[in-house]
Each structure stands twice: as structure tokens, then as C-alpha cells.
Amino acid sequence: METTGRWPEWVQRLAANPYAQAAAIVLVAFVAARLVNVIVTRLLRRLTERTRTELDDRILAALDRPVSKSVLLVGLGLAARRIAPPPAALFLVLGTLKTLAVLLWAGFGFHVAGAVLEIVSRQHADAPLLARRMLPLYENLAKLLLAGAAVYFLFLSWNIDVTAWLASAGIVGLALGFAAKDTLANLFSGLFILADAPYKLGDYIVLDSGERGRVTQVGLRSTRLLTRDDVEITIPNAVIANAKIVNESGGPWKKARLRVPVGVAYGSDVDRVRRILLDVAGETPVVAPDPAPRVRFQRFGDSSLDFELQCWIRDPEDRGLALDALNTAIYKRFAAEGVEIPFPQRDLHIKEMPGSRG
């Protein structure tokens, strides 16, 4: 067997063969990918386990696949160049490998963005802009940005000039912005409502226009209310963002305060009226016992002594039911106790003028 230098001739011929070189590159890339896998899964994981946060653990768990697969894709690309196929075939192979790499790292970006937002939202739940209700919004924005970046790099992978595309997209976006300015106003108002949280799902709100109902949906374009008549009202966010809103479910608790004006005739026993009103409030199931009901003597009216029964109900939705129950019970108790409820009356005196007769 002929030898040249230290290596046999067949070894040198094999080493000079581009297919053999490509196979060797793929083998080395495979071994390197496995080595990276071991480094990521074993060595680096020992370091992340010592930290208090779980963010690095989740990032490391998601990092293994794209890093190892990227090493293998690089090896396949070098092997393809070593074989030197026709330019069209080489362009197709390299474009496919680049596309796979972009998709791998885009998936990694989606996973990391979701993990970061979830953990930050959990650790800073008291911050209005980082509350859990904002999590879907931030996730969608992050996915939109990552998807745009992925599309950009996909174009570059196939040598597509994106300059003309971006210019066209800018012109189209400007035209759409003018055409959909109301929609954009609702969109940004929806973002501000989600961030400021003047109300949330399930709250009972009253608008300055008089609409009152339970919030059933807070979307990016509109807010939906369900009234006591089971009628759904859809209000554009741009309108509701500039409206005066009374949130009956807001405050330190869900209970809502109820004020019931009551008038009794002059001469009535004030202490007795006060006791009757408190007894009625205590006997009405829809009235919350805590805070305790109370009665205020408000004013001396034109024809009545004006009192106000102040109590709390457990749910703002029960306001109409509570008023009906309290008014009915008060009227019956006043009738049974002999407390007179006055009504306005006028006496008409007809004065006869001199010389008015025949």
C-alpha cells in the first residue's frame, strides 16, 4: 500500500473528498450539540439552582433546545458549503436552515417573554401597570413584536430586500391610521382603562349618561355592561374614558350604601320614628348588619319632618330590591304604629270682591 508522508494514500483521498469532509463536519456538529446540551442541562443548571428566582431556571430550560439545534444547523450549513452544490440548491438548503434557526429562536423568545411577564406580574402585583389583568395585553404585544422580528429575519434568510416592503408598509399604515382614527382612539383608551383600572369585571358602574349595570367585558375597543333588564350595553372605550364613572363596587369592600328618605308629619315622636326605621332595617334580609344602619334627622320640610335611613347592602345589584323592601316595610310599620306620612296640600280661599254682585 502506497503512503505519502505519515498517512496512507486512501486516507488522504478520503480527507480530500468533499462528501467525506461534509460528513465529518456534521459528525463534529452533532458531538458539539451534545456537549452544549450537557453544559446547559448539568453545569449551568447547578448554578441556577442556587439563585432565589425561578426566572433563570425557566430560561435555562428553554435555552437547551435552540442552542443545541443551532449548533447542529451551523454544522449542516458548513457541510452544504463544503459539498458545493449548484448555486440554486445551495441557496435553498441554506435558506431552509436559516428559517429553522429563526423559528427555533422565535419560539424561545415567546417562552421567555411569557415567563418574564408572569413572574414580574406575580412579584409586583400591587403595581397597577403590572397587575395580572394586564398580563394578556403584554403577552400579545410581546408576541406581536417577536413575530415582526421573526418575519424580518425570515426575509433576510431568503435574501429578500425588506426596505421597499417597509416603505410600502409605512404608507399603508399612515393611510389606515387616518381611516381608522376612531378605532385607534378606542384601542388606546382601552389600554389606559386596563392600566388605570377604574373598574373591573363584575363591578357595578353608573355613567354620567345614566346607564347602570354590571361590567361583563373590558375589551381593547369597548366595554360591555349588563343592566338589570338583562340588556347588554356596548360603550366605546373612547367615550367611557372621558365620562364620569361612579363605581358602586369600588372602595374598601363590595357593599354599597343605600339612603332612604322618609318624611313624617309634624308632631310625630322623633325618637319613635327613629326606632321604627332602625327596626325595619334590622328586619330586612337584604340589608347588611355591618356597618350598622343609622337614621339622620335631616331637615324641617315644608309639610314634614325629613329623616334619612342610611344602611348598607351586600351587593350594588340589590339596590332596587332593597329600596322596594324597605319602603314597603316602612309604610306598613308606620300604618301599624299610627305614624302619619304627610302629603303636600293647599287651602284655596275665594275672596269676594266688592261690587262683584249683579
Secondary structure, 3 states (H helix, E strand, C coil): CCEECCEEHHHHHHHHCHHHHHHHHHHHHHHHHHHHHHHHHHHHHHHHCCCCCCHHHHHHHHHHHHHHHHHHHHHHHHHHHHHCCCHHHHHHHHHHHHHHHHHHHHHHHHHHHHHHHHHHHHHCCCCHHHCHHHHHHHHHHHHHHHHHHHHHHHHHHCCCCCHHHHHHHHHHHHHHHHHCHHHHHHHHHHHHHHHHCCCCCCCEEEECCCCEEEEEEECCCEEEEECCCCCEEEEEHHHHHCCCEEECCCCCCCCEEEEEEEEECCCCCHHHHHHHHHHHHHHCCCEECCCCCEEEEEEECCCCEEEEEEEEECCHHHHHHHHHHHHHHHHHHHHHHCCCCCCCCCCCCCCCCCCCCC
